[in-house]
Amino acid sequence: MRGKTLTEGQDYVVRVVPFPNCGADGAVVSHPDLVCVYINQNVCIERQRKALVHELTHIANDDLYSNESAEVIEDRMND
């Protein structure tokens, strides 16, 4: 099943797609010309909303281009 694109902007696109059994609600991936935010359609709408805010915050914080580890970045996000 293909996911659906919710939002397209100049800097990023948000897609709601089924995730494999990985336990994640969202992810953000930087491609050469576009940042893609993926939201897991297999979780409830409340978790999807929280995941979207979380992933957009990563973009706003420039976390994709940080030299910090993912663990450090996530710890900072959860403070």
C-alpha positions as CSV (number, residue, x, y, z in Angstrom):
1,M,0.0,0.0,0.0
2,R,1.4,3.4,-0.9
3,G,1.4,6.1,1.7
4,K,0.0,9.6,1.1
5,T,1.7,12.9,1.0
6,L,0.3,15.3,3.5
7,T,2.4,18.4,3.0
8,E,4.8,19.6,0.4
9,G,6.9,22.6,0.8
10,Q,10.0,23.9,-0.7
11,D,12.2,22.5,2.0
12,Y,10.5,19.2,3.0
13,V,7.8,16.8,2.3
14,V,5.7,14.8,4.8
15,R,4.5,11.3,3.9
16,V,2.4,9.0,6.0
17,V,3.4,5.4,5.1
18,P,3.4,2.0,6.8
19,F,6.6,1.3,8.7
20,P,8.0,-2.1,9.1
21,N,8.1,-3.5,12.6
22,C,10.7,-1.2,13.8
23,G,9.0,0.5,16.7
24,A,9.3,4.0,15.3
25,D,6.5,6.5,14.9
26,G,8.4,8.8,12.6
27,A,11.7,9.5,10.8
28,V,13.3,12.3,8.9
29,V,15.7,11.6,6.0
30,S,17.8,14.2,4.1
31,H,18.0,13.5,0.4
32,P,20.3,15.7,-1.8
33,D,17.5,18.1,-2.8
34,L,14.7,17.5,-0.3
35,V,14.1,16.5,3.3
36,C,11.5,13.8,3.8
37,V,9.5,13.3,7.0
38,Y,7.9,9.9,7.2
39,I,5.1,9.2,9.7
40,N,4.0,5.7,10.6
41,Q,0.4,5.2,9.5
42,N,0.2,2.1,11.7
43,V,0.0,4.1,14.9
44,C,-2.9,6.1,16.2
45,I,-3.5,9.7,15.0
46,E,-2.3,11.1,18.4
47,R,1.1,9.4,18.0
48,Q,1.3,10.5,14.4
49,R,0.8,14.1,15.4
50,K,3.4,13.9,18.1
51,A,5.8,12.2,15.7
52,L,5.2,15.0,13.1
53,V,6.0,17.7,15.7
54,H,9.1,15.8,16.9
55,E,10.5,15.3,13.3
56,L,9.7,18.9,12.3
57,T,11.6,20.0,15.4
58,H,14.6,18.1,14.2
59,I,14.5,20.0,11.0
60,A,14.1,23.3,12.8
61,N,17.1,22.5,15.0
62,D,19.3,21.5,12.0
63,D,19.8,18.1,13.6
64,L,20.2,16.4,10.3
65,Y,23.5,18.2,9.8
66,S,24.8,17.9,13.4
67,N,28.0,16.1,14.3
68,E,26.3,14.9,17.5
69,S,25.2,11.3,17.8
70,A,21.5,10.4,17.3
71,E,21.5,9.4,21.0
72,V,22.7,12.8,22.1
73,I,20.2,14.6,19.8
74,E,17.3,12.5,21.1
75,D,18.3,13.0,24.7
76,R,18.3,16.7,24.1
77,M,14.8,16.5,22.5
78,N,13.4,14.7,25.5
79,D,14.7,17.2,28.1
